[in-house]
Amino acid sequence: MNNRLMRTARLMLASTAALIPVSVYAQATGEAPALAELVASGVLPPVAERASAEPEVIDAGAVGTYGGAIRFGIAGTSDDGSVSQMVGSYGLVRWAISLTEVVPNVASSFEVSDDAREFTFHLREGAKWSDGKAFTVNDVEFAVNEVMLNADLGELSTRFMSNGEPLQFERVDDTTFKIRFNHANGDFLGNLAREEGQALVLYQKEYCSQFLPASNPDLDALVQSEGAADWQTLFMQKCGNTDDGLRWGNAERPTLDPWVVTTPYEGGATNVVFERNPYFWQVDAQGNQLPYIDRLEGRIFQDPEAMVLAAIAGQFDFQFRHIDAPGNRPVLAENREKGGYQLYEVIAAGGNYNWIMPNLNHQDSVINELINQKDFRVALSIGIDRGDVINTALLGVGTPWQTGPFETSPLYHEGVSTQHLEYDVDRANALLDGLGLTERDANGIRLMKDGRPARFLVDIRSSYGYIIDVMSLVDQHWHRIGIDIDLNVIDTSLYRLRAESAEHDFTTDSGNATWMPGQLPSALLPIDNSSRQAPLWTLWYETDGAEGVEPPKHVKDRYEIWEQISATADPDQRKTLYHQLADIAAEQFEAFGITKNASTYGVIKNGLTNVPPGMAATSQFPSPGDIFLSPAWFWAP
């Protein structure tokens, strides 16, 4: 093993040492019977030519058999998370199943320079897109230079920058390229292992270039014939991105994923179907091309409660999203035999079960002034009876916690994790009185300085039933201190739109604060679209001041520290800088949590084989995603 790679892995994880293995290759020899028939009829080339000359060998346990479908549930037509967790986001690298190291994926191997500024990737010789066209460095170069760095298609994600400067692409040959940064980027591999990292291998040049003005002189006519508003809209409709479900709305788009969409995920759809990719580049230990499963069948639900009923009836083969609230567990456990399924553990990898984000960029000047008072936010936090939430809504499972990493993390910070947790109505009332909120209406609700009652909307995704239960209790608690809230339960697309436009009063979400490489500390500073406590400060940062609202000095100081962290290779220095950032975040206390994320559960249909008994499930570690080897799952004969 290359010592340089070993040092880099330790740098990335900033804690325990990790190894970066190289992929194992074997020639593909076996294939699904349906594909063998297409080979025999001359429609497809032999499997050895389709699966690349360097297929990755996946040993997930038993050697499987081909056939069947995996059924799962989707909450509406904006629930791209449920789709991505099943299909996976197969990028250059992925997290290993141990969750302790980043390993090759679409890339066959990679090297990282000692200063973490240069990343060299080797693609699999002979790899192909799902339409049979060769996948080469040309496609990656197109993705980086023509799509990701194309300002007309949006701002480049900060995940692909270091110290505010973007990634740079360098071609070596048809299967080798380098990504360079002007500063160290110890988080880059972790970012590539996330869903967003698939961007580098998402766009087939031959297909997607036709939707760019630089490549197609007749693009205006194409835009008009397709009925699109402009070429940018058409590009997203045809090729998508990693931010939402658009990439599954076009069955013609080539992909490197194990399954290819055939029934698109789009508005008005009632289901989405993915069929086996005949050119997929993984094989089992005996050389049989993966995936074993023929199809993924996603049924779209408008009511989360209907998803629970479907699970009880045995209509899901694999599901945890939208059914794993603590209150559902008894009835799901009771009906295991009837539904023909077992429960599996969904492992908490950190974060908060429900964190609350007041809008520090509110467009109403009176509300904005109030929300930006730290004492107001502290009063709301200590005005929550977290013990009541845990015992009533969460069936006794949970530990009061703010938005910081767990105490087991090397980046644990006591302030951002544990301050202002104790339920104290008297102190909360005193803090609110001190802000001048001494007058109340006939219902006991405090009056703001313009005479309006302190009544706020709390935006909640309609698919997050457990947060609705929690916030219903918080509503009762806050009434005791003279604050009233209405729960605004809305579709995910509207939820995101309101947050990004700073139209919300408060919003809620589950938070993942593991702060491993690739996990932005979005609760500690407004840095990406999940930092809904200050979306306009985020926009200012992302656009280098061209848009949004200029933040105060304490926010700019954190941005400066964050850029130092991103440009620092030494793990001890990174930890020191992180604690400096967390010190400021703790002092400002801009968002607050309720309880630690706790391990939950999901359902697995009896007979589905090679499924791990427990899987993490966060935005960092989608389950199964590309981590838990779902192409090697199969139905036992």
C-alpha positions as CSV (number, residue, x, y, z in Angstrom):
1,M,0.0,0.0,0.0
2,N,1.3,3.4,-1.0
3,N,2.3,5.3,2.2
4,R,1.2,8.6,0.6
5,L,-2.4,7.2,0.3
6,M,-2.3,6.1,3.9
7,R,-1.3,9.5,5.0
8,T,-4.0,11.1,2.9
9,A,-6.7,8.9,4.3
10,R,-5.7,9.9,7.9
11,L,-5.7,13.5,6.8
12,M,-9.3,13.2,5.4
13,L,-10.8,11.5,8.3
14,A,-9.0,13.7,10.8
15,S,-9.1,10.9,13.4
16,T,-8.5,7.2,13.1
17,A,-6.2,6.0,10.3
18,A,-7.8,4.5,7.2
19,L,-6.6,2.7,4.1
20,I,-7.6,3.4,0.5
21,P,-7.8,0.1,-1.3
22,V,-7.5,-0.4,-5.0
23,S,-10.3,-2.0,-6.9
24,V,-10.2,-5.7,-7.7
25,Y,-10.8,-6.7,-11.4
26,A,-12.1,-9.8,-13.0
27,Q,-13.6,-10.4,-16.4
28,A,-17.3,-10.4,-16.6
29,T,-18.6,-13.9,-17.6
30,G,-22.2,-14.2,-16.4
31,E,-25.2,-12.1,-17.0
32,A,-29.0,-11.9,-16.5
33,P,-30.9,-14.3,-18.7
34,A,-32.9,-11.5,-20.4
35,L,-29.6,-9.8,-21.4
36,A,-28.2,-13.1,-22.6
37,E,-31.2,-13.4,-25.0
38,L,-30.4,-9.9,-26.3
39,V,-26.8,-11.0,-26.9
40,A,-27.9,-14.1,-28.7
41,S,-30.1,-12.0,-31.0
42,G,-27.4,-9.5,-31.7
43,V,-29.0,-6.6,-29.9
44,L,-26.2,-6.4,-27.2
45,P,-22.5,-7.2,-27.3
46,P,-21.1,-9.9,-25.0
47,V,-21.1,-9.2,-21.3
48,A,-17.3,-9.1,-21.2
49,E,-17.4,-6.1,-23.6
50,R,-20.2,-4.4,-21.7
51,A,-19.0,-4.5,-18.1
52,S,-15.5,-2.9,-18.9
53,A,-12.1,-4.5,-18.9
54,E,-11.8,-3.6,-15.2
55,P,-15.1,-4.3,-13.5
56,E,-15.2,-3.9,-9.8
57,V,-15.7,-7.2,-7.9
58,I,-18.3,-6.9,-5.2
59,D,-18.3,-9.6,-2.5
60,A,-21.5,-8.9,-0.4
61,G,-21.8,-12.4,0.9
62,A,-23.7,-15.0,-1.1
63,V,-23.5,-15.3,-4.9
64,G,-26.9,-14.4,-6.1
65,T,-29.5,-15.2,-8.7
66,Y,-31.0,-12.9,-11.2
67,G,-34.5,-11.5,-11.4
68,G,-37.3,-9.7,-9.5
69,A,-38.0,-6.2,-8.4
70,I,-37.4,-4.1,-5.2
71,R,-40.5,-2.1,-4.3
72,F,-40.2,1.1,-2.3
73,G,-42.2,4.2,-1.4
74,I,-41.7,7.9,-2.3
75,A,-43.4,10.8,-0.6
76,G,-44.7,13.0,-3.5
77,T,-42.9,14.2,-6.6
78,S,-40.2,16.2,-4.7
79,D,-38.9,13.4,-2.6
80,D,-35.7,12.9,-4.6
81,G,-33.9,11.6,-1.4
82,S,-36.0,8.5,-1.5
83,V,-35.1,7.9,-5.1
84,S,-31.4,8.6,-4.7
85,Q,-31.1,6.3,-1.7
86,M,-32.4,3.4,-3.8
87,V,-30.8,4.0,-7.2
88,G,-27.6,5.4,-5.7
89,S,-25.4,8.3,-6.9
90,Y,-22.5,6.4,-8.4
91,G,-19.6,8.9,-8.5
92,L,-15.8,8.5,-8.8
93,V,-15.5,7.3,-5.2
94,R,-17.8,6.2,-2.4
95,W,-17.7,5.5,1.3
96,A,-16.7,2.0,2.2
97,I,-19.4,-0.1,3.9
98,S,-17.4,0.4,7.2
99,L,-18.0,4.2,6.8
100,T,-14.3,4.8,7.8
101,E,-12.7,5.3,4.4
102,V,-13.3,6.5,0.9
103,V,-12.7,3.9,-1.8
104,P,-12.8,3.8,-5.7
105,N,-16.2,3.5,-7.4
106,V,-16.6,4.7,-11.0
107,A,-12.8,5.4,-10.8
108,S,-10.7,2.2,-10.6
109,S,-8.1,3.9,-8.4
110,F,-6.9,7.3,-7.3
111,E,-3.9,9.1,-5.8
112,V,-3.7,12.2,-3.6
113,S,-0.7,14.5,-3.3
114,D,0.9,15.0,0.1
115,D,-0.4,18.6,0.2
116,A,-4.0,17.6,-0.7
117,R,-4.0,19.9,-3.7
118,E,-3.8,17.4,-6.5
119,F,-6.1,14.4,-7.0
120,T,-5.4,11.9,-9.8
121,F,-8.2,9.5,-10.9
122,H,-8.0,6.5,-13.2
123,L,-11.2,5.4,-15.0
124,R,-12.1,1.8,-15.7
125,E,-10.7,0.7,-19.1
126,G,-13.6,0.1,-21.5
127,A,-16.3,1.5,-19.2
128,K,-19.5,2.5,-20.9
129,W,-22.6,4.6,-20.4
130,S,-26.0,2.9,-20.3
131,D,-26.5,3.5,-24.0
132,G,-23.2,1.6,-24.8
133,K,-21.1,4.7,-25.6
134,A,-17.6,4.8,-24.2
135,F,-17.2,6.6,-20.9
136,T,-13.9,8.5,-21.0
137,V,-12.0,11.5,-19.6
138,N,-13.8,13.6,-22.3
139,D,-17.0,13.2,-20.3
140,V,-15.5,14.3,-17.1
141,E,-13.8,17.3,-18.7
142,F,-17.1,18.3,-20.2
143,A,-18.9,17.9,-16.8
144,V,-16.3,20.1,-15.1
145,N,-15.5,22.8,-17.7
146,E,-18.8,23.1,-19.6
147,V,-21.4,22.3,-16.9
148,M,-20.0,22.8,-13.3
149,L,-18.0,25.9,-14.2
150,N,-20.7,27.3,-16.4
151,A,-22.0,30.4,-14.6
152,D,-25.1,30.4,-16.8
153,L,-26.2,27.1,-15.2
154,G,-25.7,28.4,-11.6
155,E,-23.0,29.0,-9.0
156,L,-20.4,26.3,-8.4
157,S,-21.0,24.5,-5.1
158,T,-18.5,25.4,-2.4
159,R,-17.8,21.7,-2.1
160,F,-15.8,22.0,-5.3
161,M,-13.8,25.0,-4.1
162,S,-10.8,25.6,-1.8
163,N,-10.3,28.9,-0.2
164,G,-12.9,30.4,-2.5
165,E,-11.2,29.2,-5.7
166,P,-12.7,26.5,-8.0
167,L,-11.4,23.1,-9.0
168,Q,-9.2,22.8,-12.1
169,F,-9.3,20.0,-14.6
170,E,-6.2,18.5,-16.2
171,R,-6.4,15.7,-18.8
172,V,-3.7,13.1,-18.7
173,D,-5.0,10.5,-21.2
174,D,-8.4,8.9,-22.1
175,T,-8.7,7.2,-18.7
176,T,-6.6,9.4,-16.4
177,F,-7.2,13.0,-15.3
178,K,-6.2,15.3,-12.4
179,I,-8.3,17.6,-10.3
180,R,-6.2,20.5,-8.9
181,F,-6.7,23.2,-6.3
182,N,-4.6,26.2,-5.6
183,H,-4.9,25.4,-1.9
184,A,-5.1,22.2,0.1
185,N,-8.5,20.6,0.1
186,G,-8.7,17.9,2.7
187,D,-12.4,17.5,2.3
188,F,-12.5,16.9,-1.4
189,L,-12.7,13.1,-1.4
190,G,-15.4,13.2,1.2
191,N,-17.3,15.7,-1.0
192,L,-16.9,13.4,-4.0
193,A,-18.3,10.5,-2.0
194,R,-21.5,12.5,-1.4
195,E,-24.4,12.6,-3.8
196,E,-23.2,16.0,-5.1
197,G,-19.9,14.4,-6.1
198,Q,-21.7,12.5,-8.9
199,A,-21.7,15.8,-10.8
200,L,-18.3,14.9,-12.3
201,V,-19.6,11.8,-14.0
202,L,-23.3,12.7,-14.5
203,Y,-23.1,14.2,-18.0
204,Q,-22.4,12.3,-21.1
205,K,-20.7,14.8,-23.4
206,E,-22.3,13.4,-26.6
207,Y,-25.8,13.6,-25.2
208,C,-25.7,16.7,-23.0
209,S,-23.6,19.0,-25.2
210,Q,-26.6,19.4,-27.6
211,F,-28.3,21.4,-24.9
212,L,-25.5,24.0,-24.5
213,P,-25.2,27.1,-26.8
214,A,-21.5,26.6,-27.2
215,S,-22.1,23.2,-28.8
216,N,-25.4,23.6,-30.7
217,P,-25.9,26.6,-33.1
218,D,-29.6,25.4,-33.5
219,L,-30.3,25.4,-29.7
220,D,-32.9,28.2,-29.9
221,A,-35.0,26.1,-32.3
222,L,-34.6,23.1,-30.0
223,V,-35.7,25.1,-27.0
224,Q,-38.8,26.3,-28.8
225,S,-39.7,22.8,-30.1
226,E,-39.4,21.4,-26.6
227,G,-41.5,24.2,-25.1
228,A,-38.9,25.2,-22.6
229,A,-38.6,28.7,-21.2
230,D,-34.9,28.9,-22.1
231,W,-31.9,26.7,-22.8
232,Q,-30.9,26.5,-19.1
233,T,-34.4,25.0,-18.3
234,L,-34.1,22.6,-21.2
235,F,-30.6,21.5,-20.1
236,M,-31.9,20.7,-16.6
237,Q,-35.0,18.9,-18.0
238,K,-32.8,16.7,-20.2
239,C,-29.6,16.3,-18.1
240,G,-30.5,17.3,-14.6
241,N,-28.2,18.0,-11.6
242,T,-27.5,16.5,-8.2
243,D,-29.7,18.9,-6.3
244,D,-33.1,17.5,-7.1
245,G,-34.9,14.7,-9.0
246,L,-34.7,16.2,-12.5
247,R,-32.0,13.7,-13.5
248,W,-34.6,11.0,-13.3
249,G,-37.2,12.9,-15.3
250,N,-35.7,11.9,-18.7
251,A,-35.6,8.3,-19.7
252,E,-33.2,9.1,-22.6
253,R,-30.3,10.4,-20.4
254,P,-27.4,8.0,-20.3
255,T,-26.1,7.0,-16.9
256,L,-23.4,5.0,-15.1
257,D,-25.8,3.9,-12.4
258,P,-26.8,0.2,-11.9
259,W,-30.4,0.9,-12.9
260,V,-31.8,3.2,-15.7
261,V,-35.0,5.2,-15.3
262,T,-37.7,3.9,-17.7
263,T,-40.8,5.5,-16.1
264,P,-39.6,9.0,-15.3
265,Y,-39.9,10.7,-11.9
266,E,-41.9,13.8,-12.8
267,G,-44.9,15.9,-11.9
268,G,-48.2,14.0,-12.0
269,A,-46.4,10.6,-11.9
270,T,-47.8,7.8,-9.6
271,N,-44.8,5.6,-9.8
272,V,-41.2,5.6,-11.1
273,V,-39.4,2.5,-12.5
274,F,-35.8,1.8,-13.1
275,E,-34.5,-1.2,-15.2
276,R,-31.2,-2.9,-15.1
277,N,-28.3,-1.1,-16.8
278,P,-26.9,-3.7,-19.3
279,Y,-23.5,-1.9,-19.3
280,F,-23.0,-1.7,-15.5
281,W,-19.4,-2.1,-14.4
282,Q,-19.6,-4.2,-11.2
283,V,-19.5,-8.1,-11.0
284,D,-19.8,-10.6,-8.2
285,A,-17.0,-12.9,-7.0
286,Q,-17.7,-15.3,-9.8
287,G,-17.7,-12.7,-12.6
288,N,-21.5,-12.4,-12.9
289,Q,-22.5,-8.9,-14.0
290,L,-24.5,-6.9,-11.4
291,P,-27.1,-5.9,-10.6
292,Y,-29.0,-9.1,-9.8
293,I,-32.3,-7.3,-9.4
294,D,-34.2,-6.5,-12.7
295,R,-36.1,-3.5,-11.6
296,L,-36.6,-0.9,-8.9
297,E,-40.3,0.1,-8.5
298,G,-41.1,3.3,-6.6
299,R,-44.7,4.0,-5.7
300,I,-45.5,7.7,-5.1
301,F,-47.6,8.5,-2.1
302,Q,-49.2,11.8,-1.1
303,D,-49.9,10.8,2.5
304,P,-47.1,9.5,4.8
305,E,-49.7,7.5,6.8
306,A,-50.6,5.6,3.6
307,M,-46.9,4.6,3.4
308,V,-47.1,3.0,6.9
309,L,-50.2,1.1,5.9
310,A,-48.5,-0.1,2.7
311,A,-45.5,-1.3,4.8
312,I,-47.9,-3.2,7.1
313,A,-49.5,-4.8,4.1
314,G,-46.1,-6.1,2.9
315,Q,-46.1,-3.8,-0.2
316,F,-42.5,-2.6,0.3
317,D,-39.4,-4.7,-0.1
318,F,-37.1,-2.1,1.4
319,Q,-38.2,1.1,3.2
320,F,-37.3,3.3,6.1
321,R,-37.9,6.9,4.9
322,H,-41.2,8.3,6.1
323,I,-42.2,5.3,8.1
324,D,-39.5,5.2,10.8
325,A,-41.1,7.5,13.4
326,P,-40.9,6.0,16.9
327,G,-44.7,5.9,17.1
328,N,-44.9,3.6,14.1
329,R,-42.5,1.0,15.4
330,P,-45.0,-1.0,17.6
331,V,-47.5,-1.5,14.8
332,L,-44.9,-2.3,12.2
333,A,-43.3,-4.8,14.6
334,E,-46.6,-6.4,15.4
335,N,-47.4,-7.0,11.7
336,R,-44.1,-8.5,10.7
337,E,-45.4,-12.0,10.1
338,K,-48.6,-10.7,8.3
339,G,-46.6,-8.4,6.0
340,G,-43.7,-10.9,5.4
341,Y,-41.0,-8.6,6.5
342,Q,-38.4,-8.0,9.2
343,L,-37.1,-4.8,10.8
344,Y,-33.6,-3.7,10.4
345,E,-31.6,-1.1,12.2
346,V,-31.1,2.4,10.7
347,I,-27.9,3.6,12.5
348,A,-27.6,7.2,13.6
349,A,-24.4,8.7,12.4
350,G,-24.7,11.9,14.3
351,G,-26.8,15.0,14.2
352,N,-30.1,16.2,15.6
353,Y,-33.5,14.6,15.3
354,N,-35.2,18.0,14.8
355,W,-33.4,21.3,14.7
356,I,-35.2,24.6,14.5
357,M,-34.0,27.5,12.3
358,P,-35.3,31.0,12.9
359,N,-35.0,33.1,9.8
360,L,-32.3,35.7,10.6
361,N,-32.9,37.3,7.2
362,H,-36.6,37.9,7.6
363,Q,-38.2,40.4,5.3
364,D,-40.4,41.8,8.0
365,S,-38.3,44.4,9.8
366,V,-40.0,43.9,13.2
367,I,-39.8,40.1,13.1
368,N,-36.2,40.3,11.8
369,E,-35.1,42.6,14.7
370,L,-36.7,40.2,17.2
371,I,-35.3,37.0,15.7
372,N,-31.8,38.5,15.6
373,Q,-31.9,39.0,19.4
374,K,-29.9,36.2,20.9
375,D,-31.9,36.3,24.1
376,F,-35.0,35.6,22.0
377,R,-33.5,32.5,20.6
378,V,-32.2,31.3,24.0
379,A,-35.6,31.8,25.5
380,L,-37.2,29.7,22.8
381,S,-34.6,26.9,23.4
382,I,-35.0,26.8,27.1
383,G,-38.7,27.1,26.7
384,I,-38.8,23.6,25.1
385,D,-39.5,20.7,27.5
386,R,-37.2,18.2,25.8
387,G,-38.1,15.6,28.3
388,D,-41.7,15.8,27.3
389,V,-40.8,15.6,23.6
390,I,-38.7,12.5,24.2
391,N,-41.3,10.7,26.4
392,T,-44.4,11.7,24.4
393,A,-43.5,12.0,20.8
394,L,-40.4,9.8,20.7
395,L,-41.5,7.0,23.1
396,G,-38.7,7.6,25.5
397,V,-35.9,7.4,22.9
398,G,-33.6,10.4,22.8
399,T,-31.1,12.6,24.5
400,P,-31.5,16.4,24.7
401,W,-28.9,17.9,22.2
402,Q,-28.2,21.0,20.3
403,T,-26.7,21.1,16.7
404,G,-23.1,20.0,17.3
405,P,-21.3,16.7,16.9
406,F,-21.7,13.9,19.4
407,E,-19.3,13.6,22.3
408,T,-17.7,10.6,20.5
409,S,-16.6,12.8,17.7
410,P,-13.0,14.2,17.7
411,L,-14.7,17.5,16.8
412,Y,-17.1,17.5,19.8
413,H,-17.6,21.0,21.1
414,E,-19.5,21.3,24.4
415,G,-21.0,24.7,23.7
416,V,-22.7,24.0,20.3
417,S,-23.8,20.6,21.5
418,T,-25.1,21.1,25.1
419,Q,-25.8,24.7,26.0
420,H,-29.3,26.1,26.6
421,L,-30.9,22.7,26.9
422,E,-32.4,22.8,30.4
423,Y,-36.1,23.5,30.5
424,D,-36.6,26.8,32.4
425,V,-39.9,28.6,32.0
426,D,-39.1,31.3,34.5
427,R,-35.8,32.2,32.9
428,A,-37.3,32.1,29.4
429,N,-40.1,34.5,30.5
430,A,-37.5,36.8,32.1
431,L,-35.5,36.9,28.9
432,L,-38.5,37.8,26.8
433,D,-39.6,40.4,29.3
434,G,-36.1,41.9,29.1
435,L,-36.6,42.3,25.3
436,G,-39.6,44.5,26.0
437,L,-42.2,41.9,25.2
438,T,-44.2,42.6,28.4
439,E,-47.6,43.2,26.9
440,R,-49.9,40.3,26.0
441,D,-53.2,39.8,24.2
442,A,-56.3,38.2,25.5
443,N,-54.9,34.7,24.8
444,G,-51.7,35.4,26.7
445,I,-49.5,35.8,23.6
446,R,-46.9,38.5,23.9
447,L,-47.1,41.6,21.7
448,M,-44.2,42.7,19.5
449,K,-43.3,46.4,19.5
450,D,-45.7,47.2,16.7
451,G,-48.6,45.6,18.6
452,R,-48.9,42.4,16.6
453,P,-48.9,39.1,18.6
454,A,-45.7,37.1,18.6
455,R,-47.2,34.5,16.3
456,F,-45.0,32.7,13.7
457,L,-45.3,30.1,11.0
458,V,-43.0,27.0,11.3
459,D,-42.4,25.4,7.9
460,I,-42.4,21.6,8.0
461,R,-42.1,19.1,5.1
462,S,-45.4,17.2,4.8
463,S,-43.4,13.9,4.6
464,Y,-41.8,14.5,8.0
465,G,-44.7,13.3,10.2
466,Y,-42.4,12.9,13.2
467,I,-41.4,16.5,13.2
468,I,-45.1,17.5,13.1
469,D,-45.6,15.5,16.3
470,V,-42.6,17.1,17.9
471,M,-43.5,20.6,16.9
472,S,-47.1,20.2,18.1
473,L,-45.6,19.7,21.6
474,V,-43.2,22.6,21.2
475,D,-46.3,24.8,20.3
476,Q,-47.7,23.9,23.7
477,H,-44.4,24.6,25.5
478,W,-44.0,28.0,23.8
479,H,-47.5,29.0,24.7
480,R,-46.4,28.9,28.4
481,I,-43.9,31.7,27.6
482,G,-46.2,33.7,25.5
483,I,-45.1,32.7,22.0
484,D,-47.5,31.2,19.5
485,I,-46.7,29.2,16.4
486,D,-48.7,27.7,13.5
487,L,-47.4,24.6,11.8
488,N,-47.1,25.2,8.1
489,V,-47.0,21.7,6.7
490,I,-46.1,21.9,3.0
491,D,-44.6,19.9,0.1
492,T,-40.8,19.6,-0.1
493,S,-40.6,21.8,-3.2
494,L,-42.5,24.7,-1.6
495,Y,-40.6,24.2,1.6
496,R,-37.3,24.6,-0.2
497,L,-38.5,27.5,-2.3
498,R,-39.7,29.4,0.8
499,A,-36.5,28.8,2.6
500,E,-34.2,29.8,-0.3
501,S,-36.2,33.0,-0.8
502,A,-36.1,33.8,3.0
503,E,-39.9,33.8,3.1
504,H,-40.2,31.6,6.2
505,D,-40.4,32.6,9.9
506,F,-39.0,29.4,11.2
507,T,-38.2,26.1,9.5
508,T,-37.3,22.7,10.8
509,D,-35.3,19.7,9.6
510,S,-33.3,16.8,10.8
511,G,-29.6,17.7,11.0
512,N,-26.5,15.6,10.4
513,A,-23.7,17.2,12.4
514,T,-21.1,14.4,12.1
515,W,-18.8,16.9,10.3
516,M,-16.8,14.3,8.6
517,P,-15.1,15.1,5.3
518,G,-17.8,16.3,2.9
519,Q,-20.2,17.2,5.6
520,L,-20.5,20.9,5.8
521,P,-21.2,22.3,9.3
522,S,-24.3,24.1,8.1
523,A,-25.7,24.6,11.6
524,L,-22.6,26.4,12.7
525,L,-22.4,29.0,9.8
526,P,-24.7,29.8,6.9
527,I,-22.8,28.0,4.1
528,D,-25.2,26.0,1.9
529,N,-28.9,25.6,1.1
530,S,-29.4,23.6,4.3
531,S,-28.4,26.6,6.4
532,R,-32.0,27.8,6.4
533,Q,-31.4,30.0,9.5
534,A,-29.7,32.6,7.2
535,P,-30.4,31.9,3.5
536,L,-29.5,35.4,2.3
537,W,-26.2,35.4,4.1
538,T,-25.5,32.0,2.4
539,L,-26.3,33.5,-1.0
540,W,-24.0,36.5,-0.3
541,Y,-21.2,34.0,0.5
542,E,-21.9,31.7,-2.5
543,T,-22.0,34.6,-5.0
544,D,-19.0,36.5,-3.4
545,G,-21.2,39.4,-2.5
546,A,-23.0,39.8,-5.8
547,E,-26.4,38.7,-4.4
548,G,-28.0,38.2,-1.0
549,V,-27.4,40.2,2.1
550,E,-24.1,41.2,3.6
551,P,-23.7,39.4,7.0
552,P,-22.3,40.8,10.2
553,K,-18.7,40.5,11.2
554,H,-19.1,37.4,13.3
555,V,-20.4,35.6,10.3
556,K,-17.6,36.8,8.0
557,D,-15.1,35.7,10.7
558,R,-16.5,32.2,10.5
559,Y,-16.3,32.2,6.7
560,E,-12.7,33.2,7.0
561,I,-12.0,30.4,9.4
562,W,-13.9,27.9,7.2
563,E,-11.8,28.8,4.2
564,Q,-8.7,28.2,6.4
565,I,-10.1,24.8,7.4
566,S,-10.7,23.9,3.8
567,A,-7.2,24.9,2.8
568,T,-5.5,23.2,5.6
569,A,-4.1,19.6,5.3
570,D,-2.9,18.9,8.9
571,P,-5.7,17.3,10.9
572,D,-4.6,18.8,14.2
573,Q,-4.7,22.3,12.7
574,R,-8.1,21.6,11.2
575,K,-9.4,20.6,14.6
576,T,-8.1,23.7,16.2
577,L,-9.7,25.9,13.5
578,Y,-12.9,24.0,13.8
579,H,-13.1,24.7,17.5
580,Q,-12.5,28.4,16.8
581,L,-15.4,28.4,14.4
582,A,-17.6,26.5,16.9
583,D,-16.7,29.0,19.7
584,I,-18.2,31.8,17.6
585,A,-21.2,29.7,16.6
586,A,-21.9,28.8,20.3
587,E,-21.7,32.4,21.3
588,Q,-24.2,33.5,18.5
589,F,-26.6,30.5,19.0
590,E,-28.4,31.0,15.7
591,A,-30.2,27.6,15.5
592,F,-31.1,25.1,18.1
593,G,-31.8,21.4,18.3
594,I,-34.1,19.2,20.4
595,T,-32.6,15.7,20.7
596,K,-29.8,13.6,19.3
597,N,-30.5,11.5,16.3
598,A,-31.2,8.0,17.6
599,S,-31.0,4.8,15.6
600,T,-34.4,4.0,14.1
601,Y,-35.6,1.1,11.8
602,G,-36.8,0.1,8.4
603,V,-38.5,-2.9,6.8
604,I,-36.9,-5.6,4.7
605,K,-39.1,-8.1,2.9
606,N,-38.3,-11.7,3.8
607,G,-36.1,-13.4,1.2
608,L,-34.2,-10.3,0.1
609,T,-30.6,-11.4,0.6
610,N,-27.2,-9.8,1.1
611,V,-28.8,-6.9,2.9
612,P,-26.7,-5.7,5.9
613,P,-28.5,-6.1,9.3
614,G,-27.9,-2.4,10.0
615,M,-27.2,0.6,7.8
616,A,-26.5,4.3,8.4
617,A,-28.9,6.7,6.8
618,T,-28.0,10.3,6.5
619,S,-27.3,12.8,3.7
620,Q,-23.7,11.8,4.2
621,F,-24.4,8.1,4.1
622,P,-27.5,7.4,2.0
623,S,-29.0,4.0,2.6
624,P,-28.4,1.8,0.6
625,G,-27.1,4.4,-1.9
626,D,-23.8,3.3,-3.5
627,I,-22.4,2.3,-0.1
628,F,-24.3,-0.8,1.0
629,L,-23.9,-2.7,-2.3
630,S,-27.5,-3.0,-3.3
631,P,-26.5,-4.2,-6.9
632,A,-25.5,-7.5,-5.1
633,W,-28.9,-7.9,-3.3
634,F,-31.1,-10.7,-4.6
635,W,-34.2,-12.7,-3.9
636,A,-33.5,-16.1,-2.4
637,P,-34.8,-18.9,-4.7
